[in-house]
Amino acid sequence: MKKEKFYKLLSENEFVFLDGAMGTMLQAKGLETGGVPELLNLTKPEWLTEIHSAYVSAGSQLVYANTFGANRYKLAETGKSVAEIIPAAIANAKSAVGDKALVALDIGPIGQLLEPTGTLSFEEAYDIFREQVEAGKEADVVVFETMTDLYELKAAVLAAKENSDLPIICTMTFEQNMRTFTGCAISSMAITLEGLGVDAIGVNCSLGPRELEPVVAELSKWTTLPIVVKANAGLPDPVTNTYDITPEEFAESYVNLVKYGVKLVGGCCGTNPDFIRAVVNKLNGMKYTKPEVKLEAAVCTPAKTVEINQPRIIGERINPTGKKLFKEALKRGDIDYILNQAIQQIEAGADILDVNVGLPDIDEKEMMVKVVKAIQSVTDLPLQLDSTRPDVLEAALRIYNGKPIVNSVNGEEGSLKAILPLVKKYGAAVVGLTLDEGGIPKTADGRFAIAEKILDRAQKIGIPKRDVFIDCLTLTASAEQKAVMETINALHRVKTDLGLKTVLGVSNISFGLPNRELVNCNFLQMALTNGLDLPIINPNAALMTGAVRAYKLLTNIDENATEFIAAYAESSMTTSMSSTSTTPVQQKSGVTDLPTAIANGLKSEGAKITEELLKTHDTMDIVDNMLIPALDKAGAEFEQGKIFLPQLIMAANVAQAAFEVIKSHMSAGGETVSKGKVVLATVKGDIHDIGKNIVKVLLENYGFDVIDLGKDVPPETVVEAAVSHSVKLVGLSALMTTTLGAMEDTIKLLHENNVPCKIVVGGAVLTPEYAEKIGADYYAKDAKETVDIAKKIYS
Amino acid sequence: MIITSINRAEAFRYLGIKGAPDNATLQLANECEKILLSEMTPKFCWTYADISENSDNAVKLSGYTLVLGGNDISTHLNGCLGVVLLAATLGNSVDMLLRKKQAQDMAKAVILDAMASAAIEQVCDEAEKEIAEKMENKHFTWRFSPGYGDFPIEVQNDFLKALNAQKVIGLCASPSGILTPTKSVTAVIGVHEKSVENKKLSCESCNMRERCNYRKTGGTCQ
C-alpha cells in the first residue's frame, strides 16, 4: 500500500527531506521563461534525471516529479496529453532515484481562477485534477502545492481521494499578511483539509523561511497533521530575478521552525541541491517535536473561521417554511432575493447562516447547489446546510467552500447510516437531533440517551467529538408546557456530561402564544445560561440578537464589552430596540409624495409612502400613475445629461422599495403587477455583468419580471429560458471583443430554434452596425434605452 | 505600497458625471471610498526584458517565449532597447465586494466599480514610480496594454506566464482573455537610454473610436 510506504518514511525519520526548486533549475539549464517545463520530460529526460539525482545526493528522501503544470488546460497548446507527460515524468524521477527516495506526483494550480471570480466551475476543476491523478498512479504520493484557492484545493483533494489510494500532501502559499491571494486564512485551510482527511499539510513558495515563521507558528495551532515547509531562497529581485539568501542562512532559519512541529522540509523557488544539503546537515541530530494541540469546535469559509467557543448566532431566515415571498422567489429562481436575506442577517449580527431551500415544486438539489454557491460568492460567513434529503446534503457538502455544519442527523438507524458517512467524508460538523424511531422522548433522560448514541456512532466512523453538536429540540410551550424544562435540562446534561456543543432552534417555543418575542427572549436566556452554544434565531429581531450580545457581556465573554458597544454605541438602545426591526430611526425628511421620494433617492420614505397610498389607491393606479411617470422623468433627465448614472439608479432603488411593498400587498391578494418577462444574460466566456445588472434593476422597476441567467451563460441556457418562460424579449450583454463571438452564437441558436422573441444587445464593444450584423433586433446604448425597447415590445 | 485615497475625479469621469456631482452621489462616494480602501489588497509585479527583434508587427524578447504582436506595439516600442512587463491587481476581495454590492445596492455598486477602475490605475502609477527608482538613468514610454490598438487581448495568458503572475500576485486570465481578479491591468512599458517624446495614443489607432462616448461629445479620454 502506498500509504504504508509513506507512513514508514515518516515514522523512521525525525525529518523527511524533500527536494528544492525545479523551475529555476530548468531555467538554469536553458528553459526560456514562459516555456512549458513539463515538455522536457519527453524532450530532455536527461535534464530531469540529473536534477532528481542531484537532490537525492543532497539528501532528499521524497522528490517531486516534473508535473507541476501538467494539466489539460496548460498543456492544450503543446499538442501533448496529460497521459503522455505525467507517466514519463514519474518514470524519469523513478529511474533517477531508484529506491533511495519516494516520488511524488506534483500538482500545482490549474492556471485560471475558479468561479465565482473566474469562469472555471468546481466540477470542471475536479475533472482536470482527476485526469492528472489517474495518469500519476505510479507515484508514491500526490502533492498539491502553491495553492492559493481553498476551493480549487478541495476539488483536487476529492479527485485524489476518489480516484487513487495515494497519500496526499497539501501546501498553500501565504503572504506576509497571513493570507493567500484569494484571502484564505491559515486556520480555514487547516480545519478544512484535516476534515477532508489529507496526510500532511503546510506551506510553500512566496517567502523565505525566516518570513514564513509566523505562518508556520499559526498553522501549528490549528492542526494535528505533520507540517510541511518548502520555502523560497528569500525574496526575488525584479531586475535580476535572483533570490537573496545563501544555503547556510536558509538552513539556519529552518532550525527555528522545528519547534512548531515541522516534519517534512524542502525548498521552493531559487533553491538548489546546496540548500537541501545545508538543511540536512543543520537538522541532523535534532528531534522532531510534535506540538501539543487540542483542536476545538470550529467551522469556516476560506476567509473566516468561526470557533464555537462562545455563543454563536445561526441565522434561520433562509428557509421557505411559512414565508410566501421566499417561496415565490425560489419558484422563479430569484437568487438576489435570497442573497439579500443572507446579507441582512449578517449585518444584523449572525455568525453562521442556515440554508434550507426545500419546496415541493422545485428541484431542491439543483437549487441548494445554486444558492450555496451564490451565498458564498458574496459573503464569507460559514453555512449550515439544512435538508431532510441525504442527496441534497451530499451535493451541497461537495461544492461548499470550507467546513460547514450539516443539519441534521437523528437517532434513527436510517438517518445515522445515511448522514454520518457524508459528514465524515467531507469533514463537516453535524447537528444531532435527539429523536429516533420512537419520536421525541418526553424526558431529559431519553433525549440525553439519544445524544449519547449519536456521539458514539459518529466517533465509531471517525468523526471527532468536537464536530458533533446536539439539538435537544424545542417543543411549543403552549402545547407542551411541561416539556420546556426537559429541553433545558437535557441541553445542560449534554453540555456538561458529554462535553458536546449544543444547538437549539428557539423561536418554536412561543408558537400559538401572544407576545411571542418576550417568550422567545426569555427562553433564549434560560438556554444560554444552561450551556447553549448555537442559538438558531432570526437575527433581524433586535431583541433576540441583543439577548445573545447581553449574555456575552454579562458572562465576561465579550471582554470590555467591545462587541456590545460596537453594536449599540451609535444607536440609542431605548429607541432602536423596537421589537421587530434593527433599522435605526428614520430621519424626518418631510417628503410625502412618491415622485419626490424617487427624484431624491429617498428609499425608506418611498416604501412608507407606498404603504400609505395602498390604503387609498388601487395598486395599478400607483404603478402606472405615480411610479412609472416618476421613473420616466428620471430617465429623461438622464438622457438630457441633467442627472447621471448613480442618481438614475438611486431613483430606481426607491421604485424598487415601493415595488416590494406593492408585491407583498398583492401576493396576499393573489394578483400580479408584471408588465412582462424579459430574459437577461451576460454571454458565455464573459464575466463583466455590472452593465447587465443595471439593466435588470431598471427593468424590474418598470414592472418587468426579469429572468436573470447571470454571467458566462451558454447559448443553450438562454434558449431554454426564453422558451420555458415564453418571453418576448431577450437581452444579451458582452464587454469583450473576444466574447462577441459567443453573443453571435447565442443569437444564431435562438433563431435556429425559432424562438419567437426579439433580441436586444448591449455592451461597451458593440456598435449598432455590429448588432445588426450578428442578427440582433435592437442595439441599446444604455440601460435606459433597454427599458424603452422593452416598453415598446410589451405595449 | 499604500494607497490612501481614490482618484475621485477619474472615477466620476468613468461614471459619465460632468461638473460637480450632486450631494447624494457625493455621500455614496464617501462611503464607497472607505469600503474600497479597506477591502482592496493591491499588488503588482514587473520584470525587465531586452528586445531581441522589433519587426513591423511583432516584438520579440530575449529569454522569453512571449511575443508582443501588432503594428501599434511595434511602433510604440520603436527605438527601445527593452521593455518592462507590468501586471497589477486590486485582489480577489474587490470582486467579492462588487458582487455583494450588486446584490444589495446597485447605486453603490456602480460607484465602487468606477472607483476600483480608478484605483487600479493608481496602483500602476505607484508601480511606475518603483520601476523608475530601480532602473536609474533610463527613460520610459507610457503604459501600453493588451487590447489597445491592434495589440491583441489574446496575449494575456502568455503575458502573465512571462511574469509568473499567478504565483507572484495571484493574477490569472480566463480562456477568453479576461483578467481575474477583474480589477487588474497588464501593460508594456518601453525602456530607452535617451529621453523620448512620450507620444499619446491617438484616436486613429484606438479600437474604441467608433463607439467612444468622449469622441461623440468632441473630447478625448486623455
Contacts between the chains, C-beta under 8 A, distances in Angstrom:
chain1	res1	chain2	res2	distance
A	32	B	63	6.0
A	32	B	64	6.2
A	32	B	65	5.2
A	33	B	63	5.9
A	33	B	64	5.0
A	33	B	65	7.1
A	33	B	66	7.9
A	33	B	161	8.0
A	33	B	162	5.7
A	33	B	164	7.9
A	34	B	64	5.3
A	34	B	65	3.8
A	34	B	66	5.2
A	34	B	158	6.2
A	34	B	161	4.7
A	34	B	162	4.6
A	35	B	65	5.3
A	109	B	166	6.3
A	111	B	157	8.0
A	111	B	166	6.6
A	111	B	172	6.6
A	112	B	172	5.0
A	112	B	173	6.9
A	112	B	174	5.8
A	112	B	175	6.9
A	112	B	180	7.2
A	113	B	92	7.8
A	113	B	172	4.9
A	113	B	174	7.5
A	113	B	180	4.3
A	113	B	181	7.5
A	116	B	95	7.6
A	116	B	96	7.9
A	116	B	99	6.6
A	117	B	92	5.7
A	117	B	95	4.6
A	117	B	96	7.8
A	117	B	180	5.1
A	117	B	181	5.8
A	117	B	182	7.2
A	118	B	172	6.6
A	118	B	174	5.7
A	118	B	180	4.5
A	119	B	174	4.9
A	119	B	175	7.1
A	119	B	176	7.8
A	119	B	178	8.0
A	120	B	174	7.9
A	146	B	167	6.2
A	148	B	170	5.6
A	173	B	167	7.3
A	177	B	41	7.6
A	180	B	170	7.6
A	181	B	43	7.8
A	181	B	91	6.9
A	181	B	92	6.6
A	181	B	169	7.0
A	181	B	170	2.6
A	182	B	92	4.8
A	182	B	170	6.7
A	183	B	41	7.9
A	183	B	91	7.8
A	183	B	92	5.9
A	183	B	93	5.6
A	205	B	167	6.5
A	206	B	167	7.9
A	238	B	45	7.0
A	238	B	46	5.6
A	238	B	47	5.6
A	238	B	48	7.4
A	238	B	134	7.0
A	239	B	47	7.8
A	239	B	48	5.6
A	239	B	134	5.9
A	239	B	135	6.9
A	241	B	47	6.9
A	336	B	103	5.2
A	339	B	103	4.2
A	339	B	104	7.7
A	340	B	103	6.4
A	340	B	104	6.5
A	343	B	100	6.7
A	343	B	103	6.8
A	343	B	104	5.3
A	377	B	96	7.1
A	377	B	99	5.4
A	378	B	96	6.6
A	378	B	99	5.0
A	378	B	100	4.1
A	378	B	103	5.7
A	379	B	100	6.9
A	380	B	96	7.7
A	600	B	24	7.3
A	601	B	24	5.0
A	601	B	107	7.6
A	641	B	18	6.6
A	643	B	22	7.5
A	644	B	15	6.0
A	644	B	16	5.6
A	644	B	17	4.4
A	644	B	18	7.6
A	644	B	21	7.3
A	644	B	25	7.2
A	645	B	15	5.3
A	645	B	16	6.0
A	645	B	17	7.8
A	645	B	110	5.7
A	646	B	15	6.3
A	646	B	17	7.7
A	646	B	21	7.7
A	646	B	24	7.7
A	646	B	25	4.6
A	646	B	28	6.3
A	646	B	107	5.2
A	646	B	110	6.0
A	646	B	111	5.6
A	647	B	22	6.3
A	647	B	24	6.6
A	647	B	25	6.3
A	649	B	106	4.9
A	649	B	107	4.2
A	649	B	110	6.2
A	650	B	24	6.1
A	650	B	28	7.8
A	650	B	107	4.7
A	652	B	106	7.2
A	653	B	105	6.9
A	653	B	106	6.8
A	653	B	107	5.9
A	685	B	174	7.1
A	685	B	175	6.8
A	685	B	176	3.8
A	685	B	178	7.8
A	686	B	176	6.8
A	686	B	178	7.1
A	687	B	174	6.7
A	687	B	178	5.8
A	687	B	180	7.3
A	687	B	182	6.7
A	688	B	178	7.3
A	688	B	182	7.0
A	689	B	102	7.8
A	690	B	98	7.2
A	690	B	102	6.4
A	690	B	109	6.5
A	690	B	110	6.7
A	690	B	113	5.4
A	693	B	102	5.0
A	693	B	106	6.4
A	693	B	109	7.3
A	694	B	106	6.3
A	694	B	110	6.6
A	697	B	106	4.7
A	736	B	153	6.9
A	736	B	176	6.2
A	736	B	177	6.9
A	736	B	178	6.2
A	737	B	147	7.6
A	737	B	153	6.4
A	737	B	207	7.5
A	738	B	153	5.7
A	738	B	154	6.8
A	738	B	176	4.4
A	738	B	177	5.0
A	738	B	178	7.8
A	739	B	176	5.3
A	742	B	176	8.0
A	764	B	208	7.7
A	764	B	211	7.4
A	765	B	208	7.8
A	765	B	211	7.4
A	766	B	211	7.2
A	767	B	210	5.4
A	767	B	211	5.1
